[in-house]
Amino acid sequence: MALSREEVAARYGAALFGYAQDNKVLDNVYDEMLELKKAVLANPQIISVLSDPILSSKDKKSVLTAVEKGFSEEVQGFLNLLLEYNRFTDLVDIIDQFVAFYDDEKKIASGTATTAVKLDNDQLQRLGDSFAKKYNLNAVRLENKVDPSILGGVVLQVKDRVIDGSVKTKLNKIRAQIIDNN
């Protein structure tokens, strides 16, 4: 029975995570995986070429050699493993899974801060730091989403937690209280 993309990503992501951790190069491999993901998303034809069934293994290997220049021995070995097992179509999902394992290990979370107006980087950083401190995390990476309909305040969503401090929600609560008291 064939594995789903999620299963492939989970297995390979876990394998890379364990290998990097065992070799004490976890932070370096993490940084390289983020760079690789950026490069692949900017140039998706890399995946197409490395997963093309018509291209010979020798040609794919020469393309991969050009791609992996500058990466650590661990990342190069991993990329060669993906090539050998024809898993390059799953590369971005594997990187995402690896990053999820890394974030769990390092107690880092990602989330969204929805506001009526755009926040600057300092405001996002302070908001993330505050959330991290409250929930015993080392860091929180926040992306800002602007939604004028919330009127003001912030709706913070990190993993499965939502903190709604929007003016819209506060007004709706006041409205509900007024209606319930009549």
N, C-alpha and C positions, 0 to 999 in steps of 0.2 A: 504494500500500500504506500502510495506517495505521500510525502510530508507536505503540509500546508506551508505557505510563506511564513506564517507566524511561528510554526514549529521550527522551520529551518533557521529563521532569525534568532529565535531563543537559544537553540543549540549552539550555533556558531558564535553568537554574541557571548554566551556563557563560557564557551571554550576559549575565546580570545581574552575575556576578562580574567579567567583563572590562570591562563598562561602568562599574561602580563603581570598579574599579582604575584605569581610564583617566582617570576624572574625579577621582581622588584623594579619594574619599569611601567607601572600602571599609569602614572601621571603623564609620562612621555607618550605612551601609546594613546591615551585619551586625547591629548593635544593633536597628535597625528591623525587620528580618526576624524576629528572635527575638521581638520584641513582637507582631508581626503573627501569628506562629504561635500564640503563647499566646492571643491574642484569638480566632483562628479555632477553635482547639481548645475554647475555653470556649463559643463560640457557633457551632456548626457550621451553623446555619441561614444564616449569611452566605454560605457556599459554595453552599448550595442555591438561595438567591435569585439570586445572581450567575451561576449556571449553568442556571437554569430556562429551557427553550426557549419557554415560553409567555409569559414576561414580555417586554415590548418593550425594545428597546435603550435608549430614553429613560429608562424606569423603572429599568433596571439601572444606567445612568449616574448617576442621582440617588442610588441606594443607595451606589454606589461613592464618590461625592463625599462622602457622610457618613462612610464608612469611612476614607477616605484623609486626612481632616483631621489635621493635625499631622505628617504624614510629609513627608520631603524631596521635592524636585522629582523626583529620580531614582526613588524608590520609587513616587511617584504615576504617573510615566510608565510604569513597569513594570507596575503594576496595570492601567492603562488598556490597555496592550498585551495583557495576559492577557484582559481583557474583550473586546477587539476580535477576538481569535483563539479565543474560547470555550475558554480553558484554565484557568478557575477551579477545575474539579474536580481539577486537578493541583497546586494551590497548595502544599499541605503537602509534597508530594514535591519540588517545585521548591525550596522553602525548604531542605529537608534536603540537597539536592544542592548548593545555594549554600553552606550551612554546611560541607559536606565540602570544597569547594574552598577556602573561607576557612581552615579548620583545616589543610589541607595547606600552604597558603601561609605561615601563621603558625607552623607546626610545633607544632600543638596536637593532642593525642590525647584520646580519651574511652575509658573502660573501666569495668570492674566489679571491686570488691574484695569478695570473698566471705569473710565471717568468721563465727565461732561466736556472737559478740555484736556488737551495733551499735557502730560507731565514731562518734566525734563529728567535727564538721567539721574541727577542728584535726588530728586523727589522719589523716583522709582527705587533707587538704592536704599533710601531711608525707610521706605515702606516695606521693602523686602527684608531689610535687617530687623525691623520691628517684628514682622511675622516670624522670622527665623528664631528670634530670641524667645518669643511667646511659645512656640511649638518645638523648642529644643532641636533646631536644625542649625547646621553650620552656615548655610547660605540659601537664599531664595532668589532665583532669576525671574524677573517679571517682564512681561511684554505689556505695553500700554495699548489699550483699545479705547477709542473715543466713541462715546454714544451720548449725544446731547439729550436724549430722552430721559436720562437719569437725573437731570437738572443740576446736580452737584454731588459732592461726596465721592465715594469710591465703592465699587463692588470688586472684592478680591476673591479670586478663585485659584486655589493651589491644591493640586491633586483632587481629593474628594471633599475638600473643605471650601465652603463659600461663606464669606463674611460680607453682608450687604449693609453698607453704611451710606447708601444713596439717599438723597433728599426725596426722591420719588417714593421709595419704600417707606420712609418716615412719614411722609404726607398721607400715604395710603393707610398706615397704621392709625394715624390720628383720625382720619376719615372713618375708619371702621369702628373706632372707639366712640365717636360721636353718634354714629348710626346705631350702635348697640345700646347706648345710654338713652336713646329716645324711645 
